[in-house]
């Protein structure tokens, strides 16, 4: 069963890389901020679903990263 899970994970990872490259080739201005926000959403979702505890400093870092991503996205649009 464990090897089956690893095989499925490898397939999903490969699919993800394919779509990442395809998306960057098509419209990098829109895709880059979305891809950059992946880690922030991972932290927030782990807080919600896994009940991980974050300290105040970590929340400030997440807010700063999200602000930077928003600024990057807006600078490309304007």
C-alpha positions as CSV (number, residue, x, y, z in Angstrom):
1,X,0.0,0.0,0.0
2,X,2.8,2.4,0.8
3,X,4.4,2.0,-2.6
4,X,1.1,2.6,-4.3
5,X,0.8,5.9,-2.4
6,X,4.3,6.9,-3.5
7,X,3.5,6.1,-7.1
8,X,0.4,8.2,-7.0
9,X,2.3,11.0,-5.4
10,X,5.0,10.9,-8.1
11,X,2.3,11.0,-10.8
12,X,0.6,14.0,-9.3
13,X,4.0,15.8,-8.8
14,X,4.9,15.1,-12.5
15,X,1.5,16.4,-13.6
16,X,1.9,19.5,-11.4
17,X,5.3,20.3,-13.0
18,X,3.8,19.9,-16.5
19,X,1.0,22.3,-15.7
20,X,3.4,24.7,-14.0
21,X,5.7,24.9,-17.1
22,X,2.7,25.2,-19.4
23,X,1.1,28.0,-17.3
24,X,4.4,29.9,-17.1
25,X,4.8,29.7,-20.9
26,X,1.3,30.9,-21.6
27,X,0.9,33.8,-19.2
28,X,3.7,34.3,-16.7
29,X,2.5,37.7,-15.5
30,X,-0.7,36.2,-14.0
31,X,0.8,32.8,-13.0
32,X,3.9,33.9,-11.2
33,X,2.1,35.6,-8.2
34,X,-0.3,32.6,-7.9
35,X,2.6,30.2,-7.8
36,X,4.4,32.4,-5.3
37,X,1.4,32.3,-3.0
38,X,1.4,28.5,-2.8
39,X,3.6,28.4,0.3
40,X,1.5,31.0,2.1
41,X,-1.7,29.1,1.4
42,X,0.0,25.9,2.6
43,X,0.8,27.5,5.9
44,X,-2.7,28.9,6.3
45,X,-4.4,25.6,5.4
46,X,-2.2,23.7,7.8
47,X,-3.3,26.1,10.5
48,X,-7.0,25.5,9.6
49,X,-7.0,21.8,8.9
50,X,-4.1,20.4,10.9
51,X,-4.6,22.8,13.8
52,X,-0.9,23.8,13.8
53,X,-0.1,26.6,16.2
54,X,1.5,29.7,14.8
55,X,3.0,32.5,16.8
56,X,2.3,36.2,16.3
57,X,5.6,36.7,14.4
58,X,4.6,34.0,11.9
59,X,1.3,35.7,11.2
60,X,3.2,38.9,10.5
61,X,5.5,37.1,8.0
62,X,2.5,35.6,6.2
63,X,0.8,39.0,6.0
64,X,4.1,40.5,4.7
65,X,4.5,37.8,2.0
66,X,0.9,38.2,0.9
67,X,1.3,42.0,0.7
68,X,4.5,41.5,-1.4
69,X,2.7,39.1,-3.7
70,X,-0.2,41.5,-4.1
71,X,2.2,44.4,-4.9
72,X,3.9,42.2,-7.5
73,X,0.6,41.3,-9.1
74,X,-0.6,44.9,-9.2
75,X,2.7,46.2,-10.6
76,X,2.4,43.9,-13.5
77,X,-1.2,45.0,-14.3
78,X,-0.6,48.7,-14.1
